[in-house]
Amino acid sequence: MPPRRTTRATRPDLPPARERDVKRTRTRTRQLNHPPSRASRPGRIFVFGAGSMGELGLGATARDRNVKRPRLNPHLHDIVTLAVGGMHVAAVDVQGRIWTWGVNDHGSLGRDTKVDTSAKTESNEEDEEDEEEEEEEDEDELLNALESQPGLVEGFPKGIKALSVACGDSISIATADDGKVYSWGTFRVHHHPSHLQN
């Protein structure tokens, strides 16, 4: 039996190479920016790599800083999208809440992560003695527990659900179901491209 021949429609106005590019583009096109919903398959977050500044979101212990193989982040559930910044991460869950972790320089996490070290009690002093012994064994600096674990962004309008997030060096941005864009942190430009200068 002779091989089957297929016929294809050609576009005479395009050179053959350009016609192939158009065909490839049509087959790869799909919707990219759709809002997350319960129909979306929420996922679990696995992390690995160096988390010296809490970027992995596992916690403040030395064990949680350098992860050689993918490890499930037990603090996150039902995540539908996430974004990675310079040294922080933001994620949206199925309820439209935003979780952040990592370095909070210039407010990039959208929440207060200052640790109050002024309040000391007798039990804290005993804990400090134990910690000093542990610090001698492990010279690594402890991470801020509020930064190194996921926490909810504070001040996001009630009743508004986040749809997507994006992160920069020290800034986080979210689009919401009210059609607005919300941002927190700081955007700084150290180098001004020549086309932006007067």
N, C-alpha and C positions, 0 to 999 in steps of 0.2 A: 504494500500500500504506500503511495507517495505521501510525504509529509504534508500536513495541513498548512496552508498559507493564511496568514492573517492580513487583513487590509487595515490601514490606518488613515485617518483623515489628515491631510497636510495643510499647512497654511502657506500659500505661495508667496505671501508678503514678507515672510521671515526666512533668513538663511537657515540651512539645516541645523547648525549648532544652536542657534537661538531658539528654534522650535523645540528642541529637546529640553532646554532650560524652562520654557513655559510649561511643558508637560510635567516636568518634575515638580515645579512649584504648585501646580494644581493638585497633584496627588499628596503633597505633604501639608497642605493647608488644613488647619484645624483651629477651633476656638481656644484661645489661650487664657483670656481673662474672664472667667465666669465666677460668680460669687459662690463661696462654699455653702453647702447646705447639708442637712442630715442625709441626703441621698449620696453626698460625697463620702468616700470611704475614709473615715478618720484613721489616723495611723499612730503608731508608737514611734518614738524617736530613739534611735541608736546613735551613740557618739563614740568617737575614738580620736586619738591624737594628743597633742600637748594642750593642756588646759591650765597653764600656769597662772592665768588671771581669772579663772572661773568660767571660761567660755564653754566648757562642756556641760555646765549646769548640774553636775553631780553632787557638789558639796565642797566643803572647805578643807577636807582632810588631804594628806599627801597622797593617799591611795586614789583619790578622785582627780588628780591632776594630770597624770600621764597614763593614758589608756592605750594599750598596744593593739587590742582587738575590739571590734564593735561591742559596746555594752549598752543595755537598755537603760534609758533615763527613767527611773521609777517615779519621778516628780511630775511627769507630763503624760496626759491622757487625752485621747480624742483630738489630736492635732490635725488640722486640715491644710495648713500652709505655714511656712516659716521663711525668715530672711536672716542672713548673716552679715553683720557689720564688721568694722575694723577689729573690735575686741568684745563685741556683744552680739546677742541673738534675740530675735523677737519671733513669737509664734502665735497663731490664732487657732483657738479650739472651735468645736462645732457650735458652741453657744455664742460665738462672736467675741469672746474675751481675749485680751492680749496678754501674753506671758513674756517676760523678759529676763535675761540673766547675762552675766559677764561684767565688764568694767562700766561703771556708772559715771565716767568723766562727762562733765557738762550736762548731766541729767539725761543721758541717752537711754536709760532704763525706764524713765517716766515714773519713778517712784523714789521715796526716801530710803536710802540704804545706809545712813549714818548709824554707827553702833555707839550706844551710850556707854562709855567706860567709866563715868564719874561715880555711878552708884556701886559702892562696894559693901559687902556684908561679910560676916565671919566665914560663912560657907564659901563665899567667893574667894576669900584669902586662902583657904585651904585648897580650893581648886587651882588657884594661881601657883601655889607651891608645886602641885602635881604637874601643872603645865610647864613650869620652869624646868623640871626634870626631863619632861618629854622634849622640850625645846633643845636641851643640851644634846639629846640623842638625835633629834631631827632638826637640822639647822634651817630648814625651809621656813619662810615666813608664812604665817597662817593667813588664809584668805578671809575676806569679809563674808560671813555666812549669808547675809542678806543679798549679796551680789552673786555668789557662786551657786545659788539654787534659784529656779524659776519663781517669779512672783508676779502678781497681777499689776498692770499699769494702773496708777492712781489718777483720778480726775477725769477719766474718760466719761463722757456724758451718759447718764443712766438711760436705758432703753435703746441705746444706739449700739448696733453690732458691727464689729470690724469685719471687713471682707478680705483684705489683703494687707500685707506689711512690706516695707522695704527699709533697709538700714544702710547708713553710710559710716563714716569714721566715728563720729560722735553724735549722730542724729538717727532718729527713728521716725518713720512716716507710716500712716495707716489710712486706707480708704474705708469708708463706712457706708452702711445701708441708707443713710440720709443724703447721700450724694456729695458729702464733704470730705475733705482731706485734712487729717489731723497730724500734727508733728510735735516733737519734743526733742530736746537736746540742743546742740549747736552745730551749725554748718560754718566752717571756716575755710577760706581759700588762702593758701600761702603763696601760690604762684598764679599770677594773672596772665592768661594767654594774651598774645599781642592783639588779637582782634577785639578784646574787651577793654583795652586801654584807650584813653583819649589822646 
